Amino acid sequence: MFQLFLKMFTICVILSCFVICHCDGYELTLISDEQWPQPYYMHYDAATHSLYFTDYAARQILRFDFHKKRTYRATIEDNIITSFIIPVQGEKNKFAICYNFTVAIIEWNGKEKIAKFDQDEFTVQPAQNNPVTGWDYGKMSPNYEFYGGSFRVNMCSKSPGTRNAAFYHYTRPIYKHLRVSGAFDWDVKNKYLYLCDTCGRVIRQFKWDPKTGNIYDERIVYTLENPESDLVMPHGMTIDRDGCLYIAYYSGGKVVKVDPRTSKKVKEFYLPVKGVSLITFGGPHWDTLFVATQRVPFELSTGKLYLDNSEGSGSIYAIKNIKAKGYPSRKYRSIIRND
């Protein structure tokens, strides 16, 4: 199927720079003809019709302005590298980012080439035998509290002592013994939390208590079985308003829609490159699925980087006509109040 898609992709690229393909009822387009080394976390801002994202390898934060069809990029003071960027609620030009195991606030007007450090919010103390982990992913819950996942530098390596990453509610680990805590999202109606256990190649479902932040009643709702390569693992994930999950197959070249109630695949969305990383809903009606791909992806089994020279790698794609809508992106609420 992937080889057939590549042939269709080649034909479509000749016809257009941005419309890649009309495939199986959905439309695949590029948001831009730019390619980035390692685009990662994405946050769609409806007010400005912008897509904020990070480039881990380039140590940059970026904003793609859909009105102007232009990308703005900046580095953070002290050469801070962050895996996520989340606009701060009620504070113009303020964003939550991370470095090491700290969540902090920066100031950026979305255009300047340097973002200024503002303040630290909180810091997690990792396990004593786990000195080289960091934040992999962060997101706000439906009641606007911070949750985040960590990763090991050697990622999915099975060497002793590597199951030390965790899933956090602020500074409190609420699910431990992971190698890479991937993306996560909430079924708002039924109060479920879904967590992508990347190295375990499973999606875990929990009941979620919004009052305490606790998760319980764990159940595996999806397992990635018989991958075509040991490099293929689930990493990015989001949810639509009907409760279906969208799972990005890292190094697998596709996004899979899954109904967690039945654990069955509903649909597969193929991309012309293998290095699919993270995904998010966006667009004026929250019915577009944005998909980040990487030109310099990780080999998750070892944590090493490699170069993907395939055409279209490092691009951000938009999947349209998916006949579903996601939830609006939630902004960060600071836990520190300045006088």
C-alpha positions as CSV (number, residue, x, y, z in Angstrom):
1,M,0.0,0.0,0.0
2,F,2.8,2.4,0.9
3,Q,4.6,1.8,-2.4
4,L,1.4,2.4,-4.3
5,F,0.9,5.7,-2.4
6,L,4.5,6.8,-3.3
7,K,3.6,6.4,-7.0
8,M,0.5,8.4,-6.6
9,F,2.5,11.0,-4.6
10,T,5.0,11.4,-7.4
11,I,2.3,12.0,-10.0
12,C,0.6,14.6,-7.8
13,V,3.8,16.5,-7.0
14,I,4.4,17.0,-10.7
15,L,0.9,18.5,-10.9
16,S,1.1,20.8,-7.9
17,C,3.4,22.0,-5.2
18,F,0.9,21.9,-2.4
19,V,-2.0,19.6,-3.2
20,I,-0.3,16.2,-2.8
21,C,-3.1,13.8,-3.3
22,H,-6.8,13.1,-3.2
23,C,-6.7,9.6,-1.7
24,D,-9.6,7.4,-0.5
25,G,-11.9,10.4,0.1
26,Y,-9.4,12.6,2.0
27,E,-7.1,15.4,0.7
28,L,-3.4,15.6,1.6
29,T,-1.7,19.0,1.2
30,L,1.5,20.7,2.3
31,I,1.1,23.8,4.5
32,S,4.2,25.1,2.9
33,D,7.0,24.0,0.6
34,E,9.5,24.5,3.4
35,Q,11.2,21.6,5.1
36,W,12.5,21.5,8.6
37,P,15.0,19.1,10.3
38,Q,12.7,17.9,13.1
39,P,9.3,19.6,13.4
40,Y,7.6,18.3,16.5
41,Y,5.0,19.6,18.9
42,M,2.2,21.6,17.2
43,H,-0.4,24.0,18.6
44,Y,-3.0,25.6,16.3
45,D,-4.1,29.1,17.4
46,A,-7.5,29.9,16.0
47,A,-7.4,33.7,16.9
48,T,-4.4,34.3,14.7
49,H,-4.9,31.4,12.3
50,S,-1.3,30.3,13.1
51,L,0.3,27.0,13.7
52,Y,3.0,27.1,16.4
53,F,5.5,24.3,16.5
54,T,9.0,23.4,17.7
55,D,12.0,22.1,15.8
56,Y,14.0,20.1,18.3
57,A,17.1,19.6,16.2
58,A,17.3,23.2,15.1
59,R,16.6,24.5,18.6
60,Q,13.9,26.7,17.3
61,I,10.3,27.7,18.0
62,L,8.2,28.5,14.9
63,R,4.9,30.1,13.8
64,F,3.4,29.4,10.4
65,D,1.0,32.3,9.6
66,F,-1.7,30.9,7.3
67,H,-2.9,34.4,6.3
68,K,0.6,35.5,5.1
69,K,1.7,32.0,4.1
70,R,4.9,32.7,6.0
71,T,7.0,31.0,8.7
72,Y,8.5,33.0,11.6
73,R,11.2,31.3,13.7
74,A,13.2,32.2,16.8
75,T,15.7,30.8,19.2
76,I,15.2,31.1,22.9
77,E,17.7,33.0,25.1
78,D,20.5,30.9,26.4
79,N,20.0,28.6,23.5
80,I,17.2,26.7,25.3
81,I,15.8,23.7,23.4
82,T,12.2,22.9,24.0
83,S,10.0,20.0,22.9
84,F,6.7,22.0,23.2
85,I,5.3,25.5,22.9
86,I,1.9,26.4,24.4
87,P,0.4,29.9,24.3
88,V,-0.4,31.3,27.8
89,Q,-4.0,32.1,28.5
90,G,-4.8,35.7,29.0
91,E,-1.2,36.9,28.5
92,K,-0.2,38.3,25.1
93,N,3.1,37.0,23.6
94,K,3.7,34.6,26.5
95,F,4.3,30.9,25.9
96,A,5.0,27.8,28.1
97,I,8.1,25.9,27.0
98,C,10.4,23.4,28.7
99,Y,14.0,22.8,29.2
100,N,15.5,19.7,30.9
101,F,12.8,18.9,33.5
102,T,11.6,22.5,34.0
103,V,8.5,24.1,32.5
104,A,9.0,27.8,32.0
105,I,7.5,30.9,30.4
106,I,9.0,32.9,27.5
107,E,8.0,36.1,25.8
108,W,7.8,36.2,22.0
109,N,5.8,38.4,19.6
110,G,5.7,35.7,17.0
111,K,8.0,37.5,14.6
112,E,11.3,38.4,16.3
113,K,14.3,36.1,15.9
114,I,15.0,35.9,19.7
115,A,12.5,34.8,22.4
116,K,13.1,36.2,25.9
117,F,13.1,34.0,29.0
118,D,10.5,35.2,31.5
119,Q,10.2,32.8,34.5
120,D,10.3,29.2,35.6
121,E,7.0,27.6,36.5
122,F,8.0,24.3,38.1
123,T,10.7,21.6,38.0
124,V,10.3,17.8,38.2
125,Q,12.9,15.9,40.2
126,P,13.6,12.7,38.1
127,A,14.8,9.4,39.5
128,Q,18.3,9.3,40.9
129,N,19.3,6.7,38.3
130,N,17.7,8.6,35.5
131,P,19.8,11.8,35.0
132,V,19.4,12.2,31.2
133,T,15.7,12.3,30.7
134,G,13.7,15.3,29.7
135,W,10.2,16.4,28.7
136,D,8.9,14.8,25.5
137,Y,5.4,16.2,25.4
138,G,3.2,18.5,27.3
139,K,-0.5,19.4,27.1
140,M,-3.3,21.0,29.0
141,S,-6.2,18.9,30.3
142,P,-9.9,19.8,29.7
143,N,-9.8,21.6,33.1
144,Y,-6.6,23.4,32.1
145,E,-4.1,21.6,34.2
146,F,-0.6,20.6,32.9
147,Y,0.2,17.0,32.1
148,G,3.5,15.9,30.5
149,G,5.5,12.9,29.6
150,S,9.3,12.3,29.7
151,F,11.7,10.3,27.7
152,R,15.1,8.6,28.0
153,V,18.0,9.7,25.7
154,N,18.4,6.1,24.7
155,M,14.7,5.9,24.2
156,C,13.4,2.4,23.5
157,S,16.7,0.6,24.2
158,K,16.2,-2.4,26.3
159,S,19.4,-2.1,28.3
160,P,19.0,-2.4,32.1
161,G,17.5,0.5,34.0
162,T,15.9,2.3,31.1
163,R,12.2,2.1,32.2
164,N,12.5,5.3,34.1
165,A,10.5,7.8,32.1
166,A,7.1,8.7,33.4
167,F,3.8,10.5,32.8
168,Y,3.2,13.5,35.1
169,H,0.5,15.8,36.5
170,Y,2.6,18.9,37.1
171,T,5.5,17.5,39.2
172,R,3.8,14.3,40.3
173,P,4.4,11.1,38.4
174,I,1.1,9.4,37.9
175,Y,2.2,6.6,35.6
176,K,5.8,5.2,35.8
177,H,8.1,2.5,34.3
178,L,8.0,3.9,30.7
179,R,10.9,4.3,28.3
180,V,9.2,7.0,26.2
181,S,5.9,8.6,27.4
182,G,4.4,9.7,24.0
183,A,1.4,11.8,23.2
184,F,-1.8,11.7,25.1
185,D,-5.3,13.1,25.0
186,W,-8.7,13.1,26.7
187,D,-12.2,11.8,25.9
188,V,-13.9,14.9,27.3
189,K,-17.4,13.4,27.5
190,N,-16.5,10.1,29.2
191,K,-13.5,11.3,31.2
192,Y,-11.0,8.9,29.7
193,L,-7.3,9.7,29.3
194,Y,-5.4,7.9,26.5
195,L,-1.6,7.6,26.7
196,C,0.7,6.5,23.9
197,D,3.3,4.0,25.4
198,T,5.6,4.4,22.4
199,C,8.2,1.7,23.2
200,G,5.5,-0.7,24.4
201,R,3.7,-0.1,21.1
202,V,0.4,0.2,22.8
203,I,-2.3,2.8,23.6
204,R,-3.4,2.8,27.2
205,Q,-6.8,4.0,28.4
206,F,-7.4,5.2,32.0
207,K,-10.3,6.6,33.8
208,W,-9.4,10.2,34.7
209,D,-10.5,12.1,37.8
210,P,-10.4,15.8,37.0
211,K,-10.6,16.8,40.7
212,T,-7.5,14.9,41.8
213,G,-5.7,14.5,38.4
214,N,-5.4,10.8,39.2
215,I,-5.8,8.0,36.5
216,Y,-6.9,4.5,37.2
217,D,-8.6,1.4,35.7
218,E,-5.9,0.9,33.1
219,R,-6.8,-0.9,29.9
220,I,-4.9,-1.5,26.6
221,V,-7.2,-0.4,23.8
222,Y,-4.8,-0.7,20.8
223,T,-1.6,-2.7,20.1
224,L,0.6,-2.0,17.1
225,E,1.0,-5.6,15.8
226,N,3.4,-6.9,13.2
227,P,5.1,-3.7,12.2
228,E,7.0,-3.8,8.9
229,S,10.1,-2.6,10.8
230,D,11.4,-2.6,14.4
231,L,11.6,1.2,13.9
232,V,7.9,1.6,13.6
233,M,6.2,2.7,16.8
234,P,3.1,4.7,17.8
235,H,4.1,8.2,19.1
236,G,1.9,11.1,18.1
237,M,-1.8,10.9,18.9
238,T,-5.0,13.0,19.2
239,I,-8.7,12.5,19.5
240,D,-11.9,13.6,17.7
241,R,-15.2,14.7,19.2
242,D,-16.7,11.2,18.5
243,G,-14.0,9.6,20.7
244,C,-11.9,8.1,17.9
245,L,-8.1,8.2,18.2
246,Y,-5.6,9.2,15.5
247,I,-2.3,7.5,16.0
248,A,0.9,8.6,14.2
249,Y,3.1,5.7,13.2
250,Y,6.6,7.0,13.8
251,S,8.8,5.7,10.9
252,G,5.7,4.0,9.5
253,G,4.5,6.7,7.1
254,K,0.8,6.8,8.2
255,V,-1.8,8.0,10.6
256,V,-4.3,5.3,11.8
257,K,-7.8,6.2,13.0
258,V,-8.9,3.8,15.8
259,D,-12.1,3.3,17.7
260,P,-11.0,2.6,21.3
261,R,-14.3,1.1,22.2
262,T,-13.8,-1.8,19.8
263,S,-10.0,-1.5,19.4
264,K,-10.5,-1.7,15.6
265,K,-8.9,0.4,12.9
266,V,-11.4,2.7,11.2
267,K,-9.2,4.3,8.5
268,E,-5.6,4.7,7.5
269,F,-4.1,8.0,6.1
270,Y,-0.9,7.5,4.2
271,L,1.9,10.0,3.8
272,P,4.7,10.0,1.3
273,V,7.4,9.9,4.0
274,K,8.1,7.5,6.8
275,G,9.1,9.9,9.6
276,V,5.7,10.8,10.9
277,S,6.1,12.4,14.4
278,L,3.2,14.3,16.0
279,I,-0.3,15.3,15.0
280,T,-3.0,17.8,16.0
281,F,-6.4,19.1,14.9
282,G,-6.7,22.7,13.7
283,G,-8.2,24.9,11.1
284,P,-11.1,27.4,11.5
285,H,-13.6,24.5,12.0
286,W,-11.1,22.1,13.8
287,D,-11.6,19.6,11.0
288,T,-8.0,19.6,9.6
289,L,-5.4,17.1,10.9
290,F,-1.9,18.6,10.8
291,V,0.9,16.0,10.6
292,A,4.5,16.8,11.3
293,T,7.2,14.7,9.6
294,Q,11.0,14.8,10.2
295,R,14.0,15.0,8.0
296,V,16.2,14.1,10.8
297,P,14.2,11.5,12.8
298,F,15.2,9.5,15.8
299,E,15.8,5.8,15.6
300,L,13.6,5.1,18.6
301,S,15.1,1.7,19.3
302,T,18.5,3.4,20.1
303,G,17.8,7.2,20.4
304,K,20.2,7.9,17.6
305,L,19.4,10.3,14.7
306,Y,19.5,9.5,11.0
307,L,18.9,11.5,7.8
308,D,15.8,10.9,5.7
309,N,16.5,12.2,2.2
310,S,13.1,11.2,0.8
311,E,11.1,13.9,-1.0
312,G,8.7,15.6,1.4
313,S,10.5,14.7,4.6
314,G,10.6,17.5,7.2
315,S,7.3,18.9,5.9
316,I,4.1,19.6,7.7
317,Y,1.0,18.1,6.0
318,A,-2.7,18.9,6.3
319,I,-5.2,16.1,6.0
320,K,-8.6,17.5,5.0
321,N,-12.0,16.0,4.3
322,I,-11.6,13.5,7.2
323,K,-15.3,13.9,8.2
324,A,-14.4,14.5,11.9
325,K,-13.6,17.4,14.2
326,G,-11.1,17.7,17.0
327,Y,-11.3,19.8,20.2
328,P,-10.0,23.4,20.2
329,S,-6.4,23.7,21.5
330,R,-6.2,24.6,25.2
331,K,-3.8,27.3,26.4
332,Y,-1.5,27.1,29.4
333,R,-2.6,28.6,32.7
334,S,0.3,29.9,34.7
335,I,0.5,28.6,38.3
336,I,2.6,31.6,39.3
337,R,0.8,34.9,39.7
338,N,2.9,38.1,39.4
339,D,2.0,41.2,41.4
